């Protein structure tokens, strides 16, 4: 049992991506669905669906690959953790790989990518960094 559901989600996606799997299954939660929503909007995963069962359900993540099996998701890491929260204001948000990557932020308006947060002039907790 993990105490950090976001880290568990990112690790499952990272492991499936490194192994070249088409899909990854993770236990469902609203927070995980919101993180997957941001990843889908930014083009790092193809899609995700919720599979109902008698418990909490499962989120099936469809990973995205380019021509010749090139991975859309090269790197995904947890930044803020339950033991060490990392907060950034809108002016302190740096660009990941000069704009080629992104950060996922938990803002007062919900989970946003760093591009969306800059546009809305919002800061927040930096959950993950992706490229």
C-alpha positions in Angstrom: 0.0 0.0 0.0 1.4 3.3 -1.0 1.0 6.6 0.8 1.5 8.7 -2.3 -1.0 7.9 -5.0 0.4 10.3 -7.5 3.9 8.7 -7.3 2.3 5.3 -7.7 0.5 6.5 -10.8 3.6 8.0 -12.3 5.7 4.9 -11.5 3.1 2.6 -13.2 3.0 4.8 -16.3 6.8 5.0 -16.4 7.3 1.2 -16.0 4.7 0.4 -18.7 6.3 3.0 -21.0 9.8 1.6 -20.5 8.6 -1.9 -21.1 6.8 -0.8 -24.3 3.3 -1.8 -23.2 0.3 -0.3 -25.0 -1.7 0.1 -21.7 -1.2 0.5 -18.0 -3.8 -0.1 -15.3 -3.9 1.9 -12.1 -6.4 2.0 -9.2 -8.9 4.9 -9.8 -9.2 8.1 -7.9 -10.3 11.7 -8.8 -6.8 13.0 -8.4 -5.3 10.4 -10.7 -8.0 11.1 -13.3 -7.1 14.8 -13.1 -3.4 14.1 -13.6 -4.2 11.8 -16.6 -6.5 14.6 -18.0 -3.6 17.0 -18.1 -1.3 14.4 -19.7 -3.9 13.8 -22.3 -4.5 17.5 -23.1 -0.8 18.0 -23.5 -0.4 15.0 -25.8 1.7 12.6 -23.6 -0.9 9.8 -23.5 -3.5 8.8 -26.0 -6.4 8.3 -23.7 -7.7 6.8 -20.4 -10.9 5.1 -19.5 -12.4 4.1 -16.2 -13.3 0.4 -15.7 -15.9 -0.2 -13.0 -15.6 -3.1 -10.6 -17.0 -3.8 -7.2 -14.3 -1.7 -5.5 -12.9 1.7 -6.5 -12.5 1.0 -10.1 -9.5 1.0 -12.4 -8.1 3.6 -14.8 -6.8 2.1 -18.0 -4.2 4.4 -19.5 -3.4 4.0 -23.3 0.2 5.1 -23.9 1.2 7.0 -26.9 3.9 6.0 -29.4 5.0 7.7 -32.6 6.3 6.3 -35.8 8.7 3.4 -35.4 7.7 2.9 -31.8 9.1 6.3 -30.6 7.8 7.1 -27.1 5.8 10.3 -26.7 6.7 10.2 -23.0 10.4 10.2 -22.5 10.6 11.1 -18.8 8.1 11.5 -16.0 9.0 12.3 -12.3 7.4 13.3 -9.1 8.5 16.7 -7.8 6.5 17.5 -4.7 5.9 14.7 -2.2 3.8 14.4 1.0 7.0 14.9 3.1 8.3 17.8 1.1 5.8 20.0 -0.7 7.2 22.2 -3.5 5.2 25.4 -4.3 5.9 27.9 -7.0 4.3 31.2 -7.8 3.4 32.0 -11.4 6.6 34.1 -11.9 8.8 31.4 -10.4 7.6 28.7 -12.8 10.5 27.8 -15.0 10.2 26.1 -18.4 11.1 22.4 -18.6 13.6 21.8 -21.5 13.0 25.4 -22.8 9.3 24.6 -23.3 9.6 21.1 -24.7 8.4 19.6 -21.5 5.9 20.6 -18.9 5.0 20.6 -15.2 1.7 19.5 -13.6 0.5 22.0 -11.0 -2.2 21.7 -8.4 -3.8 25.2 -8.4 -6.8 26.8 -6.8 -8.6 26.2 -10.2 -7.7 22.5 -10.3 -4.8 20.6 -11.9 -3.2 22.5 -14.7 -0.1 22.3 -16.9 2.4 25.0 -16.5 1.3 26.6 -19.8 -2.3 26.8 -18.6 -1.2 28.1 -15.2 0.9 30.9 -16.8 -2.0 31.9 -19.0 -4.4 32.1 -16.0 -1.7 33.7 -13.8 -1.8 30.9 -11.2 0.8 29.3 -9.1 0.5 26.2 -7.0 2.1 22.9 -5.9 4.3 21.3 -8.5 3.2 17.7 -8.7 5.2 16.3 -11.6 7.7 17.2 -14.4 7.2 15.5 -17.8 9.1 15.5 -21.1 
